[in-house]
Amino acid sequence: MILEIKIPSPGESITEVELASWFLEDGALVQKNQEVGEIESEKATLPLIAEQSGKLKILVQVGETVRVGHVVATIDTSVEVKETASEAPSGTTTVTAPPKQEARVPATEPEKVPAQISVVTGTAKETSTLYSAVKATPVARQIMEKEGLSVEEIITGLRKISASDVKQVMDHRAAIQVPLQKMEASREEERNKVSQLRKKISERLVAVKNETAMLTTFNEADMSAIISIRKKHQESFVEKHGIKLGFMSFFTKAVTEALRLYPAVNSYLDEGEVVTPKFCDIGIAVQTDKGLVVPVIRNAEILGLAETEIKIADIAARARKARLSIEEMSGGTFTISNGGIYGSMLSTPILNPPQSGILGMHNIIERPVAINGKVEIRPMMYLALSYDHRVIDGRDSVGFLKTVKEYLEQPSNMLFGGQSPEQILLEI
């Protein structure tokens, strides 16, 4: 039986997409639910999934533009494919699980774990033993000791090695083996086709500059309190929630609390009306290889720091793998962009329409500041709020950013609507 692989619809308004890549070669054997390729539209990147096992026949090449519903490949399901992929065609890589080891994770020092990896290419077979130092958290060690699991069994059970993994290692090895040599003058150029996603991003950025009255206001925040909290509670936070406590959750919480006090910053224009949502759907800007995307955390105003960190880690990881749906990148009411992770000291972030506000985070730098008449060295961050002046007045924009600054410098106040615990206690 010949099974067709058709282009799925990325959204109602999209009729054409670009075939971004094939993960397998023509004639390769595929297994059911395996990702065989990837398409890219102006809104999202979607995988092509094999609905059944069989032999893949590619009909459309990478870079071609095709209509939604068009057949780009077929699968011959009459070709038997074993689950172990032992009959993979020549040139593919098969990884076999290593024999069970009796070694266990020690209480203190990381374990050097032997891993038998069999690489099959054509008829040649080569086995090598690798050693790597693997660290485990105390909680992980306790669970592994209780269940009788070794480090090797954990690692080999996590995932399969893909062709892209092998290529990355080969590229890395080639790079470090290239001897240093004198640079020679070159006049070469490299040309790459602009993807549909990047075209759409470009159009939206230009439209924002031309169609909004965008203005940026600045402030700075002393990050000492947040840094102290993270340092003091990081270990227990990781043990309980299984994720590190970062800065983004504090910023998300500060923004949602400030939006409650300044709802105009959470508003947008819609056909002559100003719409002010009573909820906070916060967009988190994530840089990917294909461009900047903004997945959205729904109802962020009701989430705790741990829930926020988990959601941010999830959407960021899936964004970098181009596995976000259009729904997950639509409908935000406010956006946070963190240029500080790349070393940016100061910037004017561009609005994400139809939103009217975006907060820009920057890198933390120790700078001398005046504290109670004395000069002290504090970890400072510049904050930038870009906003649409047609919707948001200066009073609201400046007040919002000042409130965010105060929440970051006194995080406990976020629990009491901007008041200090002492003020609540004294009822003042």
C-alpha positions, 0 to 999 in steps of 0.5 A: 500500500502506498501512503501519501504524505501531504502538506498540513495546514499551518493556519486558516489564512495560509495556502502555501508553505516552503519545504524546509528540510528532509530528515531522511534520504530518498529510499530510507526506511521510516517507522510509524510516527517518525518525523521525516521532514519539516515545512515552514510558513510565514507563521510557524514551522511544522513537522511532517510525520510518517503515519505508518512504517515503510519505505520513503519516496521523496517527491518534492525537494527542499526549498520548493514552495508547495500548496497546502494539501499537496503530496510531497512524499509517499511511504510504501507500507509493504516494505517491512521495517523492524522496530530496531531499524536493523535493516536501515539502508547503507549510510545510516547510523544504528545505535544499539543499547549497551549491556546492563552494567552493575555500577551504581552512582556513588554518593559524592564523586561523579561516575565514569560510565562505559558506553558501548556504541555500535555504529553500522554503516553498510557491512562494516561494524565498529565498537568503541568504549567512551567514558564521560563524567556524569553528575547527578543531584542528591534527589536523583541519586536517591531515586536511582539507588532505590530503583537499582538504576545505573547512570548508563541506564539513565543516559541510554534510556533518554533518547536515540542518537539521530543523524543530526547528532552525529553530524554535529559531532563530526563538524565539531571534530573537524573544527577543532582539528583544523590547524591555525593558519594565516588568514588569506583575503577572500571575496566570496559571498554566501547567498541564502533564500529568505524564509517565509517566516523571516519575511513575515517577521520583517513585514511586521517589524516595518509595519510597527514602525510605520503604523504605531506611535512607538515611544520608549521609556527607561529605568534601572533596577537593583537586582541585589534582592533577586540575586540573593533569593536565587542564591539562598534558595536555589538548591531547595527550589531545584530539589522540589520543582526540578528546575532552576529558579531564573530571572524571567519568572520574577519579571513575569510576576512583576509585569502581571502585578504592574499590569493590574495597577496599570491596565492601559499598558495591557490594552490594544486598538481594535477597529476604533476601540480600545480593548483592555483584557482582564487577564495577562497573556504574557509573550516571551520572546525566544531567539531561534535559528529561524528567527524571533518567535514569541510563544505565549503563557496564558493567564500568567497572573495566576501562576507562581514562580515555579509554574512560570519557570516550568512553562517558560522552559517548556515553550522555549525548548519547543520554540528552538525545535520549531515545535510550537503551534500557531495557537501557542504564539497568538493572542498575547497581551504583553511581551517580555524580551530579554536581550541581556542573555546576549550581552545587551546593555540597552535597547529599544524593543519593537512592539509585537502587534497588536499589543501596545507594550513590550518590556526589554530586559538587559544584562546585569552589570555591577555599577557604582550607585548612590545608596543613602548618600554613599557610593556602593557597587550594585548589580544593576539592570537597565529596563526599557518599555516601548509602548504605543502612545496612541493607547498608553499615556506617559503617566501610565507608561512611566508609572508601570515601569517604575512599579516593575522596578520597585517589585524587582527590588522588593520582590516580597511586595508582589505578594501584597499588591505593592505594599510592604509586609510592614504596611499590611501589618500596620494597616497603613 
